[in-house]
Amino acid sequence: MIDQGKIEEAVRLLLEGIGEDPGREGLRKTPQRIARMCEEIYGGLDEDASRHLSKVFGVDHNEIVLEKDIVFYSMCEHHLLPFYGKAHVAYVPDGKVVGLSKLARTVEVFARRPQIQERMTGQIADAIMESLRPQGVMVLVEAEHMCMTMRGIRKPGSKTVTVASRGVFANQEELRDRFFQMLR
């Protein structure tokens, strides 16, 4: 649960710490704005992905289901700077599928918390495996990290790619290759 009072006080201290006057006109309401923003961008902390994956539909096929280009925004837990990009989520059903928007919602649950991309990729795959019990899941996430582009090494445009494979995707090279072909 987000504690707006603590966030507001922390923002006031941060502003003072960088030499700003939190009482000046342009900054007076910044602590409240940041506290409201935190409810939105860290809202995944209070959310359970299985809630979105619980409404399923029976199917009699076992072909790959792929949702590509799911845009997400997250916050690096090391620097509290954004990283953002696209997630591609595929699974091979085992008698049931979930509505496509639920895959995007699952990505959002894990993106909307202090995060590292490597963990987020695995969390998405694991949540789908646990909730849908498919034959396999594969998740590819590609993102640009502001902690690398606006500070530190300062390499704008560089992307980090992470992959998580579960079930048949982990065991069958042919299925992994098909996943990558479908992304093209």
C-alpha positions as CSV (number, residue, x, y, z in Angstrom):
1,M,0.0,0.0,0.0
2,I,1.4,3.4,-1.0
3,D,1.9,5.8,1.8
4,Q,1.4,9.2,0.2
5,G,2.6,11.2,3.3
6,K,5.9,9.4,3.4
7,I,6.4,10.0,-0.3
8,E,5.6,13.7,0.0
9,E,8.0,14.1,2.8
10,A,10.7,12.2,0.9
11,V,10.3,14.4,-2.2
12,R,10.5,17.6,0.0
13,L,13.8,16.2,1.5
14,L,15.1,15.3,-2.0
15,L,14.3,18.8,-3.3
16,E,16.1,20.3,-0.3
17,G,19.0,17.9,-0.7
18,I,19.7,19.0,-4.3
19,G,19.6,22.6,-3.2
20,E,16.0,23.5,-4.3
21,D,13.3,25.3,-2.4
22,P,10.3,23.0,-2.1
23,G,8.2,26.1,-1.2
24,R,8.8,28.0,-4.5
25,E,5.9,28.3,-6.8
26,G,6.8,25.7,-9.4
27,L,7.7,23.0,-6.8
28,R,5.0,23.7,-4.1
29,K,2.7,20.9,-5.3
30,T,5.4,18.6,-6.6
31,P,5.4,16.3,-3.6
32,Q,1.7,15.6,-4.0
33,R,2.1,15.1,-7.7
34,I,4.9,12.6,-7.2
35,A,2.9,10.7,-4.6
36,R,-0.1,10.4,-7.0
37,M,2.3,9.3,-9.7
38,C,3.7,6.6,-7.5
39,E,0.3,5.1,-7.1
40,E,0.1,4.7,-10.8
41,I,3.6,3.6,-11.7
42,Y,4.1,1.3,-8.7
43,G,0.5,0.0,-8.7
44,G,1.6,-3.5,-9.6
45,L,3.0,-4.1,-6.1
46,D,-0.5,-4.6,-4.8
47,E,-1.7,-6.7,-7.8
48,D,-1.7,-10.4,-8.3
49,A,-1.2,-11.5,-11.9
50,S,-3.2,-14.6,-11.5
51,R,-6.3,-12.4,-11.1
52,H,-6.0,-11.5,-14.8
53,L,-5.2,-15.0,-15.9
54,S,-8.1,-16.7,-14.2
55,K,-10.8,-16.3,-16.9
56,V,-10.0,-19.0,-19.5
57,F,-11.7,-20.5,-22.5
58,G,-11.5,-24.1,-23.6
59,V,-9.8,-24.9,-26.9
60,D,-9.0,-28.1,-28.9
61,H,-5.8,-26.9,-30.5
62,N,-2.2,-26.7,-29.2
63,E,-0.7,-24.2,-31.6
64,I,1.4,-21.2,-30.5
65,V,-0.5,-18.2,-29.3
66,L,1.7,-15.1,-29.5
67,E,1.0,-11.5,-28.5
68,K,3.7,-9.2,-29.8
69,D,4.7,-5.6,-29.1
70,I,3.2,-5.2,-25.7
71,V,4.5,-1.8,-24.7
72,F,5.4,-1.3,-21.1
73,Y,7.1,1.2,-18.8
74,S,8.8,0.2,-15.6
75,M,11.2,1.6,-13.0
76,C,14.7,0.3,-12.4
77,E,15.0,-0.7,-8.8
78,H,18.7,0.3,-8.7
79,H,18.3,3.9,-9.8
80,L,14.5,4.6,-9.8
81,L,14.8,5.6,-13.4
82,P,12.5,4.3,-16.1
83,F,13.1,1.5,-18.5
84,Y,10.6,0.9,-21.3
85,G,10.1,-1.2,-24.3
86,K,8.1,-4.1,-25.7
87,A,7.3,-7.6,-24.4
88,H,6.5,-10.5,-26.7
89,V,4.6,-13.3,-25.0
90,A,3.9,-16.8,-26.4
91,Y,2.4,-20.0,-25.0
92,V,1.3,-23.4,-26.3
93,P,-2.1,-24.0,-24.8
94,D,-3.0,-27.3,-23.1
95,G,-6.8,-27.2,-23.5
96,K,-7.4,-23.6,-22.5
97,V,-6.5,-20.0,-23.5
98,V,-6.9,-16.6,-21.9
99,G,-8.2,-13.4,-23.5
100,L,-5.3,-11.6,-25.2
101,S,-5.7,-8.5,-23.2
102,K,-4.9,-10.6,-20.1
103,L,-1.4,-11.2,-21.4
104,A,-0.9,-7.5,-21.7
105,R,-2.3,-7.0,-18.2
106,T,0.1,-9.6,-16.9
107,V,3.0,-7.7,-18.4
108,E,1.7,-4.5,-16.7
109,V,1.4,-6.1,-13.3
110,F,5.1,-6.9,-13.2
111,A,6.2,-3.7,-15.0
112,R,4.4,-1.5,-12.5
113,R,6.8,-2.1,-9.6
114,P,10.5,-1.4,-8.8
115,Q,12.0,-4.0,-11.1
116,I,14.9,-5.4,-13.1
117,Q,14.2,-6.6,-16.6
118,E,15.7,-10.0,-16.0
119,R,13.4,-10.8,-13.1
120,M,10.3,-9.2,-14.8
121,T,10.8,-11.5,-17.9
122,G,10.8,-14.6,-15.7
123,Q,7.9,-13.4,-13.5
124,I,5.7,-13.0,-16.6
125,A,6.6,-16.5,-17.9
126,D,6.1,-18.1,-14.4
127,A,2.7,-16.4,-13.8
128,I,1.4,-17.7,-17.1
129,M,2.8,-21.2,-16.5
130,E,1.2,-21.3,-13.0
131,S,-2.2,-19.9,-14.0
132,L,-2.8,-21.4,-17.4
133,R,-0.8,-24.6,-17.1
134,P,0.2,-24.5,-20.8
135,Q,2.6,-26.9,-22.4
136,G,5.1,-24.0,-22.5
137,V,5.7,-20.3,-22.4
138,M,8.3,-18.0,-24.0
139,V,8.7,-14.3,-23.2
140,L,11.1,-11.9,-24.8
141,V,11.5,-8.4,-23.4
142,E,13.5,-5.6,-25.2
143,A,13.9,-2.4,-23.4
144,E,15.9,0.9,-23.2
145,H,17.1,1.8,-19.7
146,M,17.3,5.4,-18.8
147,C,20.0,4.5,-16.2
148,M,22.2,3.7,-19.2
149,T,21.1,6.5,-21.5
150,M,20.7,9.6,-19.4
151,R,23.4,8.9,-16.8
152,G,26.4,6.6,-16.3
153,I,27.6,5.3,-19.7
154,R,25.1,7.5,-21.6
155,K,24.4,5.3,-24.6
156,P,21.0,6.3,-25.9
157,G,19.3,3.8,-28.2
158,S,21.0,0.7,-26.7
159,K,18.5,-2.0,-25.9
160,T,18.6,-4.9,-23.4
161,V,17.0,-8.2,-24.5
162,T,16.0,-10.9,-22.0
163,V,14.3,-14.2,-22.7
164,A,12.5,-16.7,-20.5
165,S,11.6,-20.2,-21.8
166,R,9.4,-22.6,-19.9
167,G,8.0,-26.1,-20.7
168,V,8.2,-27.2,-24.3
169,F,9.9,-23.9,-25.3
170,A,12.8,-24.8,-23.0
171,N,13.0,-28.3,-24.3
172,Q,12.3,-28.0,-28.1
173,E,14.7,-25.9,-30.2
174,E,12.2,-26.1,-33.1
175,L,9.5,-24.3,-31.1
176,R,12.0,-21.6,-29.9
177,D,13.0,-21.0,-33.6
178,R,9.4,-20.8,-34.6
179,F,8.8,-18.2,-31.8
180,F,11.7,-16.1,-33.2
181,Q,10.4,-16.4,-36.7
182,M,7.0,-15.2,-35.7
183,L,8.6,-12.1,-34.1
184,R,10.0,-11.0,-37.5
